[in-house]
Amino acid sequence: MNIRKHLLNISATFIVLASTGRAATNDMLDEEPITVDEYVFKGDTVYFKNPCYQANPEVEDRIGLQTVETVEITNGSALNFATNGSSGNVIRAFSKVKKAPNPLGLSHSGFVVNLDPRELYGTILDVMPGGSSHTTASLSEKAGRAVIRELEDTHRSVICAVHYPNVKASFAIESFGSVGEIMHGIAPHVHIRDLGKRLLEFGGNVFVRPMYESVSSEVTMEFMKEYLGRPYESIANLRELIGSVADLNKEERVDNVFCSELVSLFYKECDVFDDDIISNNVIPGLLGSGAGNRDLLKDKASEDVPLKISFEMYCPDDGQTAPRRSSFREWLNDLFVKLTLGCCTICDGE
């Protein structure tokens, strides 16, 4: 079936659902979470089954955070990553220079949006070349089709069903690049990935910080349309990444965005961050609950909740944490990225 013809069928389905009352009503949202097959949600909050629940209790005790079986992920919640490898070590070193506590060894960041997969499906088609969107999004044909394939694979029951209730699922928005994408001609950019699939593929530790108040879905959608596909920070402007360590950036440049810069721009758009915060001075460690007085989400989000623990952490004498030493394969992967892109932090999300 032609992909744009399929979109028209999906749009017609939304109209049918709305007119027949299959969508959730406000009265329903005030009661119990709604369960539709594997989707459990309430308003803009997704009840996410935690794959990390009690998977590694000894490590959890050491890092001082406990997993829960189901995480109530509000729209706009922060995602924090600890990357295993030399690129992660470089970013953790940045945190030390900035004198920001980073007990979880965070080296990458993103945020969560909760959407109906059909709504995301249509949005991706809109912001791809030839789509109907008039925003500044720059999602390439290859990158867009990768998202479409993942949606059709992961949420096929929703995408293909004619009479399926409105549901909510969690997706991760991040700015990063991967070796696999580079080899297929896809440059590092702002991605959107199914959260469950992202957790499976990420080779490090992942934490979520649910926001106390859900971010507006309208603001989220507008931001996503504007930034999806936007390039990662280019090597020509590498000084911005370096300048973020010592708060040297004096103005925001948003043509290219690195991971924590994207998150900061999003929270400023949602009025979570004050306007005087310069987004390209924000590093991943400042978005973690272990940052103490430097925590930019203090009193706005809960503590980090582990979603994946995949490597051992240890505590050096200076109180910072770091991962175990990289394997030869991981070291080779990092070296390939450095030689290919000329930027040791370009693949902090991989």
C-alpha positions as CSV (number, residue, x, y, z in Angstrom):
1,M,0.0,0.0,0.0
2,N,1.3,3.5,-0.9
3,I,2.6,5.0,2.4
4,R,0.7,8.3,1.9
5,K,-2.5,6.5,1.0
6,H,-2.1,4.6,4.2
7,L,-1.8,7.9,6.1
8,L,-5.2,9.0,4.7
9,N,-6.7,5.7,6.0
10,I,-5.2,6.4,9.5
11,S,-6.6,10.0,9.5
12,A,-10.0,8.6,8.6
13,T,-9.7,6.2,11.5
14,F,-9.1,9.1,13.9
15,I,-12.3,10.7,12.7
16,V,-14.3,7.5,13.1
17,L,-12.9,6.9,16.6
18,A,-13.8,10.5,17.7
19,S,-17.3,10.3,16.3
20,T,-18.1,6.9,17.8
21,G,-16.8,7.7,21.2
22,R,-14.0,5.1,21.2
23,A,-11.5,7.8,22.4
24,A,-11.0,8.2,26.1
25,T,-13.2,10.7,27.8
26,N,-12.3,13.0,30.7
27,D,-14.4,11.0,33.1
28,M,-12.4,7.9,32.2
29,L,-9.1,9.7,32.8
30,D,-10.2,10.7,36.3
31,E,-10.5,7.1,37.3
32,E,-8.2,4.2,36.6
33,P,-5.5,3.9,33.9
34,I,-6.8,2.7,30.6
35,T,-5.5,-0.6,29.3
36,V,-5.7,-1.5,25.6
37,D,-3.7,-4.6,24.8
38,E,-0.1,-3.8,25.9
39,Y,-0.9,0.0,26.2
40,V,-1.5,1.3,29.7
41,F,-2.0,5.1,30.0
42,K,-4.0,7.8,31.7
43,G,-4.2,11.2,30.0
44,D,-0.7,12.1,28.8
45,T,1.0,9.7,31.3
46,V,2.2,6.2,30.2
47,Y,2.4,3.4,32.7
48,F,5.7,1.9,31.4
49,K,6.6,-1.7,32.3
50,N,10.2,-1.4,33.6
51,P,12.5,-4.0,32.0
52,C,15.1,-3.2,34.7
53,Y,12.8,-4.1,37.6
54,Q,14.9,-6.1,40.1
55,A,17.2,-7.2,37.3
56,N,20.4,-6.2,39.2
57,P,19.5,-5.3,42.9
58,E,23.2,-5.3,44.0
59,V,24.1,-2.5,41.6
60,E,20.9,-0.7,42.4
61,D,21.9,-0.7,46.1
62,R,25.3,0.7,45.2
63,I,24.1,3.6,43.1
64,G,21.4,4.4,45.7
65,L,18.4,4.1,43.3
66,Q,15.7,1.5,43.4
67,T,13.8,0.3,40.3
68,V,10.0,0.0,40.3
69,E,7.9,-2.5,38.4
70,T,5.9,0.2,36.6
71,V,7.1,3.7,35.9
72,E,4.5,6.5,35.5
73,I,6.2,8.4,32.7
74,T,4.7,11.9,32.2
75,N,4.9,13.6,28.9
76,G,8.2,15.5,28.7
77,S,10.0,13.4,31.3
78,A,13.8,13.6,31.1
79,L,15.9,10.7,29.9
80,N,19.5,10.3,31.2
81,F,22.1,8.0,29.8
82,A,25.5,6.7,31.0
83,T,27.5,5.7,27.9
84,N,30.1,3.0,28.2
85,G,33.2,4.0,26.2
86,S,35.8,6.7,25.7
87,S,33.3,9.2,24.4
88,G,31.3,8.9,27.6
89,N,34.5,9.3,29.6
90,V,35.2,12.6,27.8
91,I,31.8,14.0,28.7
92,R,32.1,12.8,32.3
93,A,35.4,14.7,32.4
94,F,33.5,17.8,31.3
95,S,31.3,17.5,34.4
96,K,34.3,17.5,36.6
97,V,35.6,20.7,35.1
98,K,32.2,22.3,35.6
99,K,32.2,21.1,39.2
100,A,28.8,19.5,38.8
101,P,28.3,16.3,40.8
102,N,27.6,13.4,38.4
103,P,27.2,10.3,40.6
104,L,25.5,8.2,37.8
105,G,28.2,9.1,35.3
106,L,25.7,10.6,32.9
107,S,27.0,11.4,29.4
108,H,24.0,11.8,27.2
109,S,20.4,13.1,27.6
110,G,17.0,13.2,25.9
111,F,13.4,13.4,26.8
112,V,10.2,11.4,26.5
113,V,7.0,12.2,24.5
114,N,3.9,10.2,24.9
115,L,1.9,9.9,21.7
116,D,-0.5,7.8,19.8
117,P,1.7,5.9,17.3
118,R,-0.7,6.8,14.5
119,E,-0.3,10.5,15.3
120,L,3.5,10.1,15.2
121,Y,3.2,8.2,11.9
122,G,1.4,11.0,10.3
123,T,3.8,13.6,11.7
124,I,6.8,11.8,10.4
125,L,5.3,11.8,6.9
126,D,4.5,15.5,7.2
127,V,8.1,16.5,8.1
128,M,9.8,14.3,5.5
129,P,10.7,15.8,2.1
130,G,7.5,16.3,0.2
131,G,5.4,16.3,3.3
132,S,2.8,19.0,4.1
133,S,4.5,20.5,7.1
134,H,5.7,24.1,6.8
135,T,8.0,23.9,9.8
136,T,11.8,24.1,9.8
137,A,12.2,20.4,10.5
138,S,14.7,18.7,8.2
139,L,14.1,15.0,8.6
140,S,15.7,13.2,5.7
141,E,14.0,10.6,3.5
142,K,16.2,7.8,4.9
143,A,15.9,8.9,8.5
144,G,12.1,9.3,8.2
145,R,11.7,5.9,6.6
146,A,13.7,4.3,9.4
147,V,11.1,5.8,11.9
148,I,8.2,4.6,9.8
149,R,9.7,1.0,9.7
150,E,10.1,1.0,13.4
151,L,6.6,2.2,14.0
152,E,5.1,-0.5,11.7
153,D,7.2,-3.1,13.3
154,T,6.7,-2.1,17.0
155,H,3.1,-0.8,16.8
156,R,1.6,-2.8,13.9
157,S,-1.6,-3.6,15.8
158,V,-2.3,0.2,16.1
159,I,-1.0,1.3,12.7
160,C,-2.9,-1.3,10.7
161,A,-6.2,-1.7,12.7
162,V,-9.1,0.3,11.3
163,H,-11.2,0.3,14.5
164,Y,-8.6,0.7,17.3
165,P,-9.0,3.0,20.3
166,N,-6.7,6.0,20.8
167,V,-3.7,4.9,22.9
168,K,-0.5,6.4,24.2
169,A,3.0,5.0,23.9
170,S,6.4,6.4,25.0
171,F,9.0,7.6,22.6
172,A,12.5,9.0,23.2
173,I,13.7,12.2,21.5
174,E,17.5,12.6,21.4
175,S,20.2,14.3,19.3
176,F,22.9,11.7,18.5
177,G,24.4,9.5,15.7
178,S,25.4,5.9,15.3
179,V,27.9,4.0,13.3
180,G,25.2,1.9,11.6
181,E,23.3,5.0,10.4
182,I,26.5,6.7,9.2
183,M,27.3,3.6,7.1
184,H,23.8,3.9,5.6
185,G,24.3,7.6,4.7
186,I,22.3,9.0,7.7
187,A,24.1,11.9,9.5
188,P,23.8,12.4,13.2
189,H,20.5,14.3,13.9
190,V,17.6,14.7,16.3
191,H,15.9,11.3,16.5
192,I,12.6,9.9,17.8
193,R,12.6,6.2,18.8
194,D,10.2,3.9,20.5
195,L,11.4,3.9,24.1
196,G,11.3,0.1,24.5
197,K,13.4,-0.4,21.4
198,R,15.8,2.3,22.4
199,L,16.4,0.6,25.7
200,L,17.1,-2.7,24.1
201,E,19.6,-1.3,21.7
202,F,21.5,1.1,23.9
203,G,24.7,-0.3,25.3
204,G,24.8,1.6,28.6
205,N,22.7,2.6,31.6
206,V,19.5,4.5,31.2
207,F,17.4,6.5,33.7
208,V,14.1,8.4,33.5
209,R,13.1,11.4,35.6
210,P,9.3,11.7,35.4
211,M,8.1,15.3,35.5
212,Y,5.8,16.2,38.4
213,E,3.6,18.0,35.9
214,S,3.0,16.6,32.4
215,V,4.2,19.0,29.7
216,S,1.5,20.2,27.2
217,S,1.1,17.7,24.3
218,E,0.5,20.7,22.0
219,V,3.8,22.3,22.9
220,T,5.5,19.0,22.6
221,M,4.2,18.3,19.1
222,E,5.1,21.8,17.8
223,F,8.6,21.4,19.2
224,M,9.0,18.0,17.7
225,K,7.9,19.2,14.3
226,E,10.4,22.0,14.4
227,Y,13.4,20.0,15.6
228,L,13.1,16.4,14.2
229,G,16.0,15.8,11.9
230,R,17.9,18.8,12.9
231,P,21.7,18.1,12.6
232,Y,23.8,17.3,15.6
233,E,26.4,19.9,16.5
234,S,28.8,20.2,13.6
235,I,32.5,20.0,13.9
236,A,32.8,23.5,12.6
237,N,31.0,24.7,15.8
238,L,32.8,22.2,18.1
239,R,33.8,25.3,20.2
240,E,30.2,25.3,21.5
241,L,30.6,21.8,23.0
242,I,33.9,22.9,24.6
243,G,32.4,26.2,25.7
244,S,29.6,24.5,27.5
245,V,32.1,23.1,30.0
246,A,32.9,26.6,31.4
247,D,29.7,28.4,30.5
248,L,31.5,30.3,27.8
249,N,28.7,30.4,25.3
250,K,26.9,33.7,25.4
251,E,24.1,33.1,22.9
252,E,22.1,30.2,21.6
253,R,22.8,28.8,18.1
254,V,20.1,26.3,17.2
255,D,21.0,25.3,13.6
256,N,22.8,22.3,15.1
257,V,22.1,20.9,18.5
258,F,23.9,18.5,20.8
259,C,22.0,16.2,23.2
260,S,21.6,18.3,26.4
261,E,21.3,21.5,24.4
262,L,18.2,20.0,22.7
263,V,16.7,19.0,26.1
264,S,17.3,22.5,27.5
265,L,15.7,24.1,24.4
266,F,12.6,21.9,24.9
267,Y,12.3,22.8,28.6
268,K,12.6,26.5,27.9
269,E,9.8,26.1,25.3
270,C,7.7,24.4,27.9
271,D,8.5,27.1,30.6
272,V,10.2,24.5,32.7
273,F,13.5,26.3,32.4
274,D,13.9,30.1,32.8
275,D,14.7,32.1,29.7
276,D,18.1,33.2,31.1
277,I,19.5,29.7,30.8
278,I,21.7,29.4,27.8
279,S,21.0,26.0,26.3
280,N,24.4,25.3,24.8
281,N,25.9,25.7,28.3
282,V,23.9,22.8,29.6
283,I,25.7,19.4,29.9
284,P,24.0,16.0,30.7
285,G,25.2,15.9,34.3
286,L,23.1,19.0,35.1
287,L,19.9,17.1,34.2
288,G,20.5,14.3,36.7
289,S,19.0,14.1,40.2
290,G,22.5,13.6,41.6
291,A,23.7,17.1,40.5
292,G,22.8,18.6,43.9
293,N,22.4,22.3,43.8
294,R,23.3,22.3,40.1
295,D,20.3,20.1,39.3
296,L,18.3,22.1,36.7
297,L,15.2,19.9,37.3
298,K,15.2,20.1,41.0
299,D,11.6,20.4,42.4
300,K,10.3,19.8,38.9
301,A,11.0,16.1,38.3
302,S,11.5,13.0,40.5
303,E,14.8,11.3,41.1
304,D,16.3,9.2,38.4
305,V,14.6,5.9,38.0
306,P,16.7,3.1,36.4
307,L,15.3,1.7,33.2
308,K,18.5,-0.2,32.2
309,I,21.6,-1.2,34.1
310,S,24.0,-2.9,31.7
311,F,27.5,-2.3,33.1
312,E,29.2,-2.0,36.5
313,M,29.9,1.4,38.1
314,Y,32.6,2.2,40.6
315,C,33.4,5.2,42.7
316,P,36.9,6.8,42.4
317,D,38.4,8.8,45.2
318,D,37.0,12.1,43.8
319,G,33.4,10.8,44.3
320,Q,32.6,10.7,40.6
321,T,31.4,7.5,39.1
322,A,32.6,5.9,35.9
323,P,32.0,2.7,33.9
324,R,34.2,-0.3,33.7
325,R,36.9,-0.2,31.0
326,S,35.7,-0.6,27.4
327,S,36.0,-3.8,25.6
328,F,38.2,-3.9,22.4
329,R,35.0,-3.9,20.3
330,E,33.6,-0.8,22.1
331,W,37.0,0.9,21.8
332,L,37.1,0.1,18.0
333,N,33.5,1.5,17.6
334,D,34.5,4.8,19.3
335,L,37.7,5.0,17.2
336,F,35.6,4.6,14.0
337,V,33.3,7.4,15.0
338,K,36.2,9.7,15.8
339,L,38.0,9.0,12.5
340,T,34.8,9.3,10.5
341,L,33.3,12.4,12.1
342,G,36.2,14.0,13.7
343,C,34.3,14.5,17.0
344,C,34.7,12.3,20.0
345,T,31.4,13.2,21.5
346,I,29.3,12.9,18.3
347,C,28.1,9.4,19.2
348,D,27.3,10.0,22.8
349,G,23.9,8.4,22.3
350,E,25.1,5.2,20.8
